[in-house]
Amino acid sequence: MNAPAKFAVVGHAEWAEFVSVEHVPKPGEIVHAEEVARQAAGGGAVAAVQIARLNGSCLFLTALGDDEIADVVAPSLEARGVEVHAARRASPQRRAFVHLDSDGERTITTVGDRQGARGGDDLPWRRFAGLEAVYFTAGDADALRAARRARKLVASVRARETLYRAGVRIDVLVSSANDLGEQYSRGDVDPVPDWVVRTDGALGGSLEAADGTLTRWRSIPVPGPFGDSYGAGDTFAAGLTYGLGMGYEVADAISLGAFCGATAVLGKGPYGSQASAGDLAGWRDLYGIGR
């Protein structure tokens, strides 16, 4: 039996088709796919599965389409320990096509709008008051306000418009130093988040406090042959959220996120090598974490 959910993700899910190729095709070129896999993925879904692997369960509130593809998304995630609650929208399910090349890079084409839960949806928002931490990637302002009832709230900068409209305090905002769609400038969100994490790939990243103080952190080396980079950022955010919810200081929570990200890229696709609860002892030993 799964452990009671102490954590939740409010975000988006996609039905993704992953193809392994030697290289991404050039204009007019035809390439042969060596492997094909189909499964539920997307930023919210990947984070929810990672938290479930660490905690034994994770509550996932999302929105899905009304077609046959949407019908298989929730069962795909529930089989991985996620408790899914989804509103249904009168639209096709968002899909994604992912090239995984021989260098482990992912190139993604999405089809359809990114859907998120709304505060007015008939979903178990009341449970959030008893949660340790929530990670938010998509949804409306009322959904974000409901998520704020948890003890800790982590959000992706991809939801910047909702973050700005909701006007709630964010404990940690996760952004990128490199990806154009995931960059953050001071003032993009009001109030200013307590902490802003900017990931910088293999170099690690930076941590900005609410007063503007900036420090840097390093990623750990990938402990084995590289698989691919799909979902590494979402897995990082999930590990960080789990660490905060377990009571660790933000620097230690970042180290857990980095550990999860480095573990995830050892496998193929979103779930091939995510860290589990049994791997936490290795993280503590690596960083000298006391408990």
C-alpha positions as CSV (number, residue, x, y, z in Angstrom):
1,M,0.0,0.0,0.0
2,N,1.4,3.4,-0.9
3,A,2.3,5.9,1.8
4,P,-0.2,8.7,2.4
5,A,0.4,11.7,0.1
6,K,2.4,14.4,1.8
7,F,3.3,16.1,-1.5
8,A,1.5,17.2,-4.6
9,V,2.2,18.5,-8.1
10,V,-0.2,20.9,-9.8
11,G,0.7,20.9,-13.5
12,H,0.4,19.6,-17.0
13,A,0.6,16.2,-18.6
14,E,1.2,15.1,-22.2
15,W,1.0,11.8,-24.0
16,A,4.5,11.6,-25.5
17,E,6.0,9.4,-28.2
18,F,9.8,9.0,-27.8
19,V,11.9,7.9,-30.7
20,S,15.6,7.1,-30.5
21,V,17.5,8.3,-33.6
22,E,21.2,8.8,-34.5
23,H,20.5,12.5,-35.1
24,V,17.6,14.9,-35.5
25,P,16.6,15.0,-39.2
26,K,17.8,17.9,-41.2
27,P,15.3,19.7,-43.5
28,G,14.1,17.1,-46.1
29,E,15.9,14.2,-44.5
30,I,14.4,10.9,-43.4
31,V,15.9,9.2,-40.4
32,H,15.2,5.7,-39.0
33,A,14.0,5.4,-35.4
34,E,15.8,2.6,-33.5
35,E,13.4,2.5,-30.6
36,V,9.9,3.9,-29.9
37,A,8.1,4.3,-26.6
38,R,4.8,5.9,-25.7
39,Q,3.9,7.1,-22.2
40,A,2.5,9.9,-20.1
41,A,5.1,12.6,-19.6
42,G,5.3,16.4,-19.5
43,G,6.7,18.6,-16.7
44,G,4.0,18.0,-14.1
45,A,3.7,14.3,-14.7
46,V,7.5,13.7,-14.6
47,A,7.8,15.6,-11.4
48,A,4.9,13.7,-9.8
49,V,6.4,10.3,-10.7
50,Q,9.8,11.4,-9.2
51,I,8.2,12.5,-5.9
52,A,6.2,9.3,-5.8
53,R,9.4,7.3,-6.2
54,L,11.0,9.2,-3.3
55,N,7.9,9.3,-1.0
56,G,5.9,6.3,-2.0
57,S,3.0,8.5,-3.3
58,C,2.3,11.9,-4.8
59,L,-1.0,13.7,-5.5
60,F,-1.2,15.1,-9.0
61,L,-3.9,17.6,-10.0
62,T,-4.1,18.3,-13.7
63,A,-6.4,18.7,-16.6
64,L,-6.8,16.3,-19.6
65,G,-8.6,16.4,-22.9
66,D,-11.7,14.5,-23.8
67,D,-10.4,12.0,-26.4
68,E,-9.2,8.4,-26.3
69,I,-5.6,9.5,-25.8
70,A,-6.5,11.4,-22.7
71,D,-8.1,8.2,-21.3
72,V,-4.7,6.4,-21.0
73,V,-2.8,9.3,-19.3
74,A,-4.0,8.8,-15.8
75,P,-3.6,5.0,-15.7
76,S,-0.1,5.3,-17.1
77,L,0.8,7.6,-14.1
78,E,-1.1,5.7,-11.5
79,A,0.9,2.6,-12.4
80,R,3.9,4.6,-11.2
81,G,2.5,5.4,-7.8
82,V,0.9,8.8,-8.6
83,E,-2.6,9.6,-7.3
84,V,-4.2,11.4,-10.3
85,H,-7.1,13.8,-10.1
86,A,-7.9,15.3,-13.5
87,A,-10.5,17.8,-14.8
88,R,-11.5,17.1,-18.3
89,R,-11.5,19.7,-21.0
90,A,-13.5,19.7,-24.3
91,S,-10.4,19.6,-26.4
92,P,-7.9,17.0,-27.7
93,Q,-5.3,15.8,-25.3
94,R,-1.9,17.6,-25.6
95,R,0.7,15.4,-27.2
96,A,4.4,15.5,-27.7
97,F,6.9,14.0,-30.1
98,V,10.4,13.6,-28.7
99,H,13.6,12.9,-30.7
100,L,16.3,11.4,-28.4
101,D,19.5,11.5,-30.3
102,S,22.8,9.6,-29.9
103,D,24.3,12.5,-27.8
104,G,21.4,12.2,-25.3
105,E,19.8,15.5,-26.3
106,R,16.0,15.7,-26.6
107,T,14.2,17.7,-29.2
108,I,10.5,18.1,-28.6
109,T,7.5,19.1,-30.7
110,T,4.2,19.6,-28.8
111,V,0.7,19.5,-30.2
112,G,-2.1,21.2,-28.4
113,D,-2.4,23.7,-25.6
114,R,-0.8,23.0,-22.2
115,Q,-3.7,22.4,-19.8
116,G,-3.6,22.9,-16.1
117,A,-6.1,22.6,-13.2
118,R,-8.3,25.5,-12.2
119,G,-9.3,26.4,-8.7
120,G,-12.9,26.0,-9.7
121,D,-12.5,22.4,-10.8
122,D,-14.0,19.7,-8.7
123,L,-10.6,18.5,-7.4
124,P,-9.4,17.8,-3.8
125,W,-8.0,21.2,-3.1
126,R,-8.9,21.0,0.6
127,R,-6.2,18.3,1.1
128,F,-3.5,20.9,0.4
129,A,-3.7,22.4,3.9
130,G,-2.2,19.1,5.2
131,L,0.6,18.8,2.7
132,E,4.3,19.3,3.3
133,A,5.1,20.7,-0.2
134,V,3.6,21.4,-3.6
135,Y,5.3,21.9,-7.0
136,F,3.4,24.0,-9.4
137,T,3.9,24.0,-13.2
138,A,0.5,24.9,-14.7
139,G,-2.9,26.1,-13.6
140,D,-4.9,29.2,-12.9
141,A,-4.4,31.8,-10.1
142,D,-7.0,30.1,-7.9
143,A,-5.2,26.8,-8.2
144,L,-2.0,28.5,-7.2
145,R,-3.6,30.1,-4.2
146,A,-4.9,26.7,-3.2
147,A,-1.4,25.3,-3.5
148,R,-0.1,28.0,-1.2
149,R,-1.9,26.2,1.7
150,A,0.9,23.7,1.8
151,R,3.8,24.3,4.1
152,K,6.2,24.8,1.1
153,L,5.4,26.0,-2.4
154,V,7.8,25.5,-5.3
155,A,6.9,26.8,-8.7
156,S,8.3,26.7,-12.3
157,V,8.9,30.0,-14.0
158,R,7.0,28.4,-17.0
159,A,3.9,29.4,-15.1
160,R,5.0,33.1,-14.8
161,E,1.7,34.6,-15.9
162,T,-0.2,32.7,-13.3
163,L,2.4,33.5,-10.6
164,Y,2.1,37.2,-11.4
165,R,-1.7,37.2,-11.4
166,A,-2.0,35.2,-8.2
167,G,0.2,37.4,-6.1
168,V,1.1,34.7,-3.6
169,R,4.5,34.1,-1.9
170,I,6.6,31.4,-3.6
171,D,9.2,29.7,-1.4
172,V,11.4,28.6,-4.3
173,L,11.0,29.6,-8.0
174,V,12.8,27.3,-10.4
175,S,14.2,28.9,-13.6
176,S,17.0,28.4,-16.1
177,A,20.1,30.3,-16.9
178,N,20.0,29.2,-20.5
179,D,16.5,28.2,-21.8
180,L,14.9,31.3,-23.2
181,G,11.4,30.3,-22.1
182,E,12.5,29.6,-18.6
183,Q,14.5,32.7,-17.6
184,Y,13.6,35.0,-14.7
185,S,14.3,38.6,-14.1
186,R,13.8,40.3,-10.8
187,G,10.3,41.8,-10.8
188,D,8.7,39.2,-13.1
189,V,6.9,37.9,-10.0
190,D,5.4,39.9,-7.2
191,P,6.0,39.3,-4.3
192,V,9.6,38.5,-4.9
193,P,10.1,34.7,-4.2
194,D,12.0,33.8,-1.1
195,W,14.6,32.0,-3.3
196,V,15.2,31.8,-7.1
197,V,17.1,28.8,-8.4
198,R,18.6,29.1,-11.9
199,T,19.8,25.8,-13.3
200,D,22.9,25.8,-15.6
201,G,23.2,22.3,-16.8
202,A,26.3,20.4,-15.9
203,L,27.8,23.6,-14.3
204,G,25.2,23.6,-11.6
205,G,23.4,26.9,-11.1
206,S,22.8,29.9,-8.9
207,L,20.6,30.7,-5.9
208,E,19.3,34.2,-5.4
209,A,17.8,35.2,-2.1
210,A,14.9,37.7,-1.8
211,D,17.4,40.4,-0.9
212,G,19.3,39.8,-4.1
213,T,22.2,37.9,-2.5
214,L,23.6,35.5,-5.1
215,T,25.5,32.2,-4.5
216,R,26.4,29.4,-6.9
217,W,26.1,25.6,-6.5
218,R,27.7,22.8,-8.5
219,S,26.1,19.8,-10.0
220,I,27.4,16.4,-9.2
221,P,29.1,14.4,-12.0
222,V,26.8,12.0,-13.8
223,P,27.6,8.7,-12.1
224,G,27.6,6.5,-15.2
225,P,27.0,6.3,-18.9
226,F,24.7,9.2,-20.1
227,G,21.2,8.1,-21.3
228,D,19.3,11.3,-22.3
229,S,18.4,14.6,-20.9
230,Y,14.6,14.4,-21.2
231,G,12.9,15.4,-17.9
232,A,16.1,16.2,-16.1
233,G,15.0,19.7,-15.1
234,D,11.6,18.5,-13.9
235,T,13.2,15.8,-11.9
236,F,15.6,18.3,-10.4
237,A,12.6,20.5,-9.3
238,A,10.8,17.4,-7.9
239,G,13.8,16.4,-5.8
240,L,14.2,20.0,-4.5
241,T,10.5,20.1,-3.6
242,Y,10.8,16.8,-1.8
243,G,13.8,18.0,0.2
244,L,12.1,21.2,1.3
245,G,9.0,19.2,2.3
246,M,11.2,16.9,4.4
247,G,12.5,19.9,6.3
248,Y,15.9,20.4,4.7
249,E,17.4,23.9,4.2
250,V,17.3,25.2,0.7
251,A,20.9,24.4,-0.1
252,D,20.5,20.8,1.0
253,A,17.2,20.6,-1.0
254,I,19.0,21.8,-4.1
255,S,21.7,19.1,-3.6
256,L,18.9,16.5,-3.6
257,G,17.5,18.0,-6.7
258,A,20.9,17.8,-8.4
259,F,21.3,14.2,-7.2
260,C,17.9,13.3,-8.8
261,G,18.7,15.1,-12.0
262,A,22.1,13.4,-12.3
263,T,20.5,10.0,-11.6
264,A,17.7,10.6,-14.1
265,V,20.0,11.2,-17.1
266,L,21.4,7.7,-16.8
267,G,18.3,6.2,-18.3
268,K,16.2,6.6,-21.4
269,G,13.1,8.7,-21.4
270,P,11.4,10.3,-18.4
271,Y,11.4,7.3,-16.0
272,G,14.3,5.0,-17.1
273,S,16.5,5.9,-14.1
274,Q,14.7,8.2,-11.6
275,A,16.1,8.1,-8.0
276,S,14.0,6.1,-5.5
277,A,13.8,6.2,-1.7
278,G,16.5,3.5,-1.6
279,D,18.9,5.9,-3.2
280,L,18.6,8.6,-0.5
281,A,21.3,7.1,1.6
282,G,23.7,7.6,-1.3
283,W,22.7,11.2,-1.6
284,R,23.3,11.8,2.1
285,D,26.7,10.2,2.0
286,L,27.7,12.2,-1.1
287,Y,26.8,15.5,0.5
288,G,27.4,14.7,4.1
289,I,23.7,15.1,5.0
290,G,23.1,14.1,8.6
291,R,19.6,12.6,8.3
